Amino acid sequence: MRYSHVVFDIDGTLIDSEKAVLNSLQKTILEEKGIEKSLEELRFALGIPGKVALSRLDIENLEEVEEKWDEYSKEYSHEITLFDGIRSVVQALKSKSIKLGIITSKTRKEYESDFVRFGLDSYFDVVICADDTKKHKPNGDPMEKYLEITNARRQDTIYVGDSIYDMQCAKNAGVHSVLALWGIEDSDNLEATYKLNNPKDILDILIKYNNSSMK
C-alpha cells in the first residue's frame, strides 16, 4: 500500500484565486440584486460550484447569471497566481511517477480559463470538473468518478484541498486527505489526515508514508 495517486483541488490549493472569485461575485450580485455584499459575506462561495453559490443568494436565472459572473471574473484574472512552490511540487511528483489528478468545483470552461494558462495542465492525467458529476463536493461522487476512471485503489489515493468541502469529499469516498493550510485562514474545526503548511510538505508525506508501507 502506497500513495500512488495525488489529487488536487484548484482554488485555494493550486492557485490563489480568492480575490478574483469574490470580487467578481460581489460585482455580479450588486448588478443583479442591487445589494452590496461584503467579501466576508460571500466567502461561503469558495469551494462550491458557481450555480450552487448563486442559488444560495436567491438567484433564479442561474445559467445567465453564472455566465455574467464568468465574464466579470476575467476582469480580475490578473490577480490569480500559482501558490509559491506548487509548480516545483507538481513537477517533482510527476518525476516520481505519481499519478496526478484534479477534482474541482469549477466548470470545464472555468478550469480552462483560470488554470490552463499556468502551463501545468499536462501534468494531470485526469481532471474532474463540476460538469462531470451530478453530485458535487462535499459528496464523494467526484472522487468516486476519479477512482472509476483511473482504477485507483482508495488506500493508494490522497486528496489535497483547502476547504471543508474537500475534506468531506475525501472522507465520503474513503480516501486520505491533506488540508492545504497555505490556502485557508481558519482550519481549527476541519478534520484531515494531514494538515500541511507548505506545498513541499506533500513530498515529505509521500516519502514517509510510502517507505513505512513497504516495511
Buried (B, 14 or more C-beta within 10 A) or exposed (E): EBBBBBBBBBBBBBBBBBEBBBBBBBBBBEEBEEEEBEEEBBBEBBBBBBBBBBEEBEBEEBEEBBEBBBEBBEEBEEBBEBBEBBBEBBEBBBEEEBBBBBBBBBBBBBBBBBBEEBEBEEBBBBBBBBEBBEEBBBBBBBBBBBBEEBEBEBBBBBBBBBBBBBBBBBBBBEBBBBBBBBBBEEBEEBEBBBBBEBBBBBBEBBEEBBEEEEE
